[in-house]
C-alpha cells in the first residue's frame, strides 16, 4: 500500500512539473509567434488555460499531501487537547465531504463534456474536467490518512505533520 501511494505521489509531482513546463512553453511560443513572427498561434492560449487548470488541481493535491494549506491555528492551539482533536476530526470529515462533492460533480462534468470537442486543441473537453475526480480521490485519501493519524493520538499526528 505504501509503495503504491509513493508511486502515485511521484507521478503527481512529475505531472505537475511537466504540466507547468507545458504552460511556460505555450505562453513563450505565443509571445514569440505573436510579436517576433507576427503570426499568432491559434491553440497556445487555450492549451495554456487547460494546463493551468490541471496544474492548479495538482498543486492542491500536493499541498494536501504536505499539509501545507494556510490555516489559522492560534485559537485552536489555545484549546485543551480533546477540543483540538475534535476540531481536527471535524476538519478532516469536512474535507472528505468536500472531496465527495468535488468528485461526484466532477464525474458529472466529465460525462457531460466527454463528447464536446475543443475549438483549437485536438481533445475533448471532458479531459479538462477529468482532473476534478482525480483530485477528489487524492484529497480524500490524504484526509483519511490525516483522520487516522488524529484518531491514533497526538504523537501520530505530529509524526505526519498534522495538528499537535
C-alpha positions in Angstrom: 0.0 0.0 0.0 2.8 2.4 0.9 4.6 1.6 -2.3 1.5 2.4 -4.4 0.9 5.6 -2.5 4.6 6.6 -3.0 4.4 5.8 -6.7 1.2 7.9 -7.1 2.9 10.8 -5.2 5.9 10.7 -7.5 3.6 10.5 -10.6 1.6 13.6 -9.4 4.9 15.5 -8.7 6.3 14.7 -12.1 2.9 15.5 -13.8 2.9 18.9 -12.1 6.4 19.7 -13.3 5.6 18.6 -16.9 2.4 20.5 -17.0 3.9 23.7 -15.5 6.7 23.4 -18.1 4.0 23.0 -20.8 2.3 26.2 -19.6 5.6 28.0 -19.8 6.3 26.7 -23.3 2.8 27.5 -24.6 3.0 31.1 -23.3 6.5 31.6 -24.6 5.6 30.2 -28.0 2.6 32.5 -28.2 4.7 35.6 -27.4 7.4 34.6 -29.9 4.9 33.9 -32.7 2.7 36.9 -32.0 5.4 39.6 -31.5 8.5 38.2 -33.2 7.0 36.4 -36.2 3.7 38.4 -36.4 1.8 35.2 -36.8 -0.1 34.3 -33.6 -0.8 30.7 -32.7 -4.5 29.7 -32.5 -4.1 26.9 -30.0 -1.5 28.0 -27.4 -3.7 30.3 -25.3 -6.4 27.6 -24.9 -3.9 24.8 -24.2 -2.2 27.0 -21.6 -5.5 27.7 -19.9 -6.3 24.0 -19.7 -2.9 23.1 -18.5 -3.2 25.8 -15.8 -6.4 24.2 -14.5 -4.6 20.8 -14.2 -1.6 22.5 -12.6 -3.8 24.2 -10.0 -5.5 20.9 -9.1 -2.2 19.1 -8.9 -0.8 21.8 -6.7 -3.9 21.4 -4.5 -3.2 17.6 -4.2 0.5 18.3 -3.4 -0.4 20.8 -0.7 -2.9 18.4 0.8 -0.3 15.7 0.9 2.2 18.1 2.6 -0.5 19.5 4.8 0.8 23.0 3.8 -2.5 24.8 3.2 -2.9 28.0 5.1 -4.6 27.6 8.4 -5.3 30.0 11.3 -4.4 27.9 14.3 -3.9 30.5 17.0 -7.3 29.8 18.6 -7.2 26.1 18.3 -3.7 25.9 19.8 -5.0 27.6 23.0 -7.8 25.0 23.4 -7.5 21.8 25.5 -6.2 18.7 23.7 -9.6 17.0 23.5 -11.1 20.1 21.8 -8.1 20.2 19.4 -8.7 16.6 18.5 -12.4 17.1 18.0 -11.8 20.1 15.7 -9.2 18.2 13.7 -11.7 15.3 13.2 -14.4 17.8 12.1 -12.0 19.4 9.6 -11.0 16.0 8.1 -14.6 14.9 7.9 -15.5 18.2 6.2 -12.6 17.6 3.8 -14.0 14.2 3.0 -17.4 15.7 2.4 -16.0 18.3 0.1 -13.9 15.6 -1.8 -17.1 13.6 -2.3 -18.9 16.7 -3.7 -16.0 17.6 -5.9 -15.7 14.0 -7.2 -19.4 13.5 -7.8 -19.8 16.8 -9.6 -16.6 16.3 -11.4 -17.7 13.0 -12.8 -20.9 14.6 -14.0 -18.9 17.3 -15.7 -16.7 14.7 -17.4 -19.7 12.7 -18.6 -21.5 15.7 -19.9 -18.5 17.1 -21.7 -16.8 13.9 -23.0 -18.2 14.3 -26.5 -17.7 18.1 -26.7 -14.7 18.9 -28.9 -12.4 21.9 -28.2 -12.1 24.6 -30.7 -8.4 24.8 -31.0 -6.8 21.8 -29.4 -7.4 18.2 -30.5 -9.0 16.6 -27.4 -12.4 16.7 -25.9 -13.5 19.0 -23.1 -14.0 16.0 -20.8 -10.3 15.6 -20.5 -10.1 19.1 -19.0 -12.6 18.2 -16.3 -11.1 14.8 -15.6 -8.7 16.3 -13.0 -11.6 17.0 -10.7 -12.5 13.4 -9.8 -8.8 12.6 -9.7 -8.1 15.4 -7.3 -11.2 14.4 -5.2 -9.8 10.8 -4.8 -6.4 12.0 -3.9 -7.7 14.6 -1.4 -10.0 12.0 0.2 -7.0 9.6 0.6 -4.9 12.3 2.3 -7.9 13.3 4.5 -8.4 9.7 5.6 -4.7 9.3 6.4 -4.9 12.5 8.5 -8.1 11.4 10.2 -6.5 8.1 11.2 -3.5 9.9 12.5 -5.7 12.3 14.5 -7.7 9.4 16.0 -4.5 7.5 16.9 -3.4 10.4 19.0 -1.2 13.4 19.1 2.1 11.6 18.6 0.9 10.0 15.3 -0.5 13.4 14.1 2.8 15.2 14.9 4.8 12.5 13.0 2.6 13.1 9.9 2.8 16.9 10.2 -0.8 17.2 11.4 -2.2 19.0 14.4 -0.2 18.7 17.6 
